[in-house]
């Protein structure tokens, strides 16, 4: 899978609210009312990630879930990252 250029990353980010590029990955933080809702969201997106065989880095801080996506075997950001980000946003 081919990594995106910076221009391609920026063009794709324009279609994803609240996602940003950081250190060769894309990242977004979601906020919930409480810890239980945050964990339920992580459980839900785990199914998408496993189906796609593409797993985000996940940081949970009480009611906030931060996700970071990068296609490690390609060495950067690819279409795979944006596809999963879109699915996650729809689940939110």
Phi and psi in degrees as GROMACS dihedral restraints (atoms count N, CA, C in turn):
[ dihedral_restraints ]
;  ai    aj    ak    al  type     phi  dphi    fc
    3     4     5     6     1   -88.0    20    10
    4     5     6     7     1   134.9    20    10
    6     7     8     9     1   -75.8    20    10
    7     8     9    10     1   152.6    20    10
    9    10    11    12     1   -83.2    20    10
   10    11    12    13     1   148.2    20    10
   12    13    14    15     1   -73.7    20    10
   13    14    15    16     1   168.0    20    10
   15    16    17    18     1   -59.4    20    10
   16    17    18    19     1   -39.6    20    10
   18    19    20    21     1   -63.5    20    10
   19    20    21    22     1   -40.2    20    10
   21    22    23    24     1   -66.6    20    10
   22    23    24    25     1   -40.1    20    10
   24    25    26    27     1   -61.3    20    10
   25    26    27    28     1   -48.1    20    10
   27    28    29    30     1   -62.5    20    10
   28    29    30    31     1   -38.6    20    10
   30    31    32    33     1   -64.6    20    10
   31    32    33    34     1   -41.7    20    10
   33    34    35    36     1   -69.9    20    10
   34    35    36    37     1   -37.6    20    10
   36    37    38    39     1   -64.3    20    10
   37    38    39    40     1   -27.8    20    10
   39    40    41    42     1   -61.8    20    10
   40    41    42    43     1   -22.2    20    10
   42    43    44    45     1   -96.3    20    10
   43    44    45    46     1    -0.9    20    10
   45    46    47    48     1  -123.5    20    10
   46    47    48    49     1   107.2    20    10
   48    49    50    51     1   -64.1    20    10
   49    50    51    52     1   135.7    20    10
   51    52    53    54     1    72.8    20    10
   52    53    54    55     1    -0.7    20    10
   54    55    56    57     1   -87.2    20    10
   55    56    57    58     1   147.7    20    10
   57    58    59    60     1  -140.9    20    10
   58    59    60    61     1   163.6    20    10
   60    61    62    63     1   -96.6    20    10
   61    62    63    64     1   135.3    20    10
   63    64    65    66     1  -150.6    20    10
   64    65    66    67     1   120.1    20    10
   66    67    68    69     1    54.9    20    10
   67    68    69    70     1    42.8    20    10
   69    70    71    72     1    78.2    20    10
   70    71    72    73     1    21.8    20    10
   72    73    74    75     1  -146.4    20    10
   73    74    75    76     1   167.6    20    10
   75    76    77    78     1  -110.6    20    10
   76    77    78    79     1   149.2    20    10
   78    79    80    81     1  -146.7    20    10
   79    80    81    82     1   145.8    20    10
   81    82    83    84     1  -149.4    20    10
   82    83    84    85     1   147.3    20    10
   84    85    86    87     1  -113.5    20    10
   85    86    87    88     1   131.5    20    10
   87    88    89    90     1  -108.8    20    10
   88    89    90    91     1   141.8    20    10
   90    91    92    93     1  -118.8    20    10
   91    92    93    94     1   140.8    20    10
   93    94    95    96     1  -126.4    20    10
   94    95    96    97     1   172.4    20    10
   96    97    98    99     1   -70.0    20    10
   97    98    99   100     1   -32.1    20    10
   99   100   101   102     1  -157.9    20    10
  100   101   102   103     1   178.3    20    10
  102   103   104   105     1   -63.2    20    10
  103   104   105   106     1   -40.7    20    10
  105   106   107   108     1   -60.9    20    10
  106   107   108   109     1   -43.0    20    10
  108   109   110   111     1   -65.9    20    10
  109   110   111   112     1   -38.0    20    10
  111   112   113   114     1   -62.4    20    10
  112   113   114   115     1   -44.5    20    10
  114   115   116   117     1   -68.1    20    10
  115   116   117   118     1   -37.7    20    10
  117   118   119   120     1   -61.8    20    10
  118   119   120   121     1   -38.2    20    10
  120   121   122   123     1   -64.0    20    10
  121   122   123   124     1   -44.6    20    10
  123   124   125   126     1   -61.6    20    10
  124   125   126   127     1   -42.7    20    10
  126   127   128   129     1   -59.1    20    10
  127   128   129   130     1   -42.0    20    10
  129   130   131   132     1   -64.6    20    10
  130   131   132   133     1   -46.6    20    10
  132   133   134   135     1   -74.9    20    10
  133   134   135   136     1   -19.4    20    10
  135   136   137   138     1   -59.6    20    10
  136   137   138   139     1   -34.7    20    10
  138   139   140   141     1   -65.1    20    10
  139   140   141   142     1   -45.3    20    10
  141   142   143   144     1   -61.2    20    10
  142   143   144   145     1   -44.8    20    10
  144   145   146   147     1   -63.7    20    10
  145   146   147   148     1   -43.0    20    10
  147   148   149   150     1   -66.8    20    10
  148   149   150   151     1   -40.8    20    10
  150   151   152   153     1   -61.6    20    10
  151   152   153   154     1   -41.1    20    10
  153   154   155   156     1   -81.0    20    10
  154   155   156   157     1   -10.0    20    10
  156   157   158   159     1    52.3    20    10
  157   158   159   160     1    44.3    20    10
  159   160   161   162     1  -144.2    20    10
  160   161   162   163     1   111.6    20    10
  162   163   164   165     1  -114.2    20    10
  163   164   165   166     1   123.9    20    10
  165   166   167   168     1   -75.3    20    10
  166   167   168   169     1   156.4    20    10
  168   169   170   171     1   -78.2    20    10
  169   170   171   172     1   133.0    20    10
  171   172   173   174     1  -123.0    20    10
  172   173   174   175     1   129.1    20    10
  174   175   176   177     1  -121.4    20    10
  175   176   177   178     1   122.7    20    10
  177   178   179   180     1  -112.5    20    10
  178   179   180   181     1   125.8    20    10
  180   181   182   183     1  -130.3    20    10
  181   182   183   184     1    95.4    20    10
  183   184   185   186     1    50.8    20    10
  184   185   186   187     1   -94.5    20    10
  186   187   188   189     1  -106.1    20    10
  187   188   189   190     1    12.6    20    10
  189   190   191   192     1  -118.8    20    10
  190   191   192   193     1   136.3    20    10
  192   193   194   195     1  -123.1    20    10
  193   194   195   196     1   118.0    20    10
  195   196   197   198     1  -104.7    20    10
  196   197   198   199     1   129.1    20    10
  198   199   200   201     1  -115.8    20    10
  199   200   201   202     1   137.8    20    10
  201   202   203   204     1  -126.8    20    10
  202   203   204   205     1   128.6    20    10
  204   205   206   207     1  -121.3    20    10
  205   206   207   208     1   133.5    20    10
  207   208   209   210     1  -157.2    20    10
  208   209   210   211     1   144.5    20    10
  210   211   212   213     1   -90.5    20    10
  211   212   213   214     1    93.5    20    10
  213   214   215   216     1   -59.7    20    10
  214   215   216   217     1   -40.5    20    10
  216   217   218   219     1   -71.5    20    10
  217   218   219   220     1   -16.3    20    10
  219   220   221   222     1   -96.2    20    10
  220   221   222   223     1   -15.1    20    10
  222   223   224   225     1    82.4    20    10
  223   224   225   226     1    26.6    20    10
  225   226   227   228     1   169.6    20    10
  226   227   228   229     1  -156.1    20    10
  228   229   230   231     1   -92.0    20    10
  229   230   231   232     1   130.0    20    10
  231   232   233   234     1  -131.0    20    10
  232   233   234   235     1   179.3    20    10
  234   235   236   237     1   -57.2    20    10
  235   236   237   238     1   -34.2    20    10
  237   238   239   240     1   -57.0    20    10
  238   239   240   241     1   -39.2    20    10
  240   241   242   243     1   -66.5    20    10
  241   242   243   244     1   -44.4    20    10
  243   244   245   246     1   -70.9    20    10
  244   245   246   247     1   -33.3    20    10
  246   247   248   249     1   -63.4    20    10
  247   248   249   250     1   -46.0    20    10
  249   250   251   252     1   -68.5    20    10
  250   251   252   253     1   -38.6    20    10
  252   253   254   255     1   -59.3    20    10
  253   254   255   256     1   -41.1    20    10
  255   256   257   258     1   -64.0    20    10
  256   257   258   259     1   -43.2    20    10
  258   259   260   261     1   -62.4    20    10
  259   260   261   262     1   -41.3    20    10
  261   262   263   264     1   -64.8    20    10
  262   263   264   265     1   -43.8    20    10
  264   265   266   267     1   -60.3    20    10
  265   266   267   268     1   -40.3    20    10
  267   268   269   270     1   -64.0    20    10
  268   269   270   271     1   -35.5    20    10
  270   271   272   273     1   -70.7    20    10
  271   272   273   274     1   -28.4    20    10
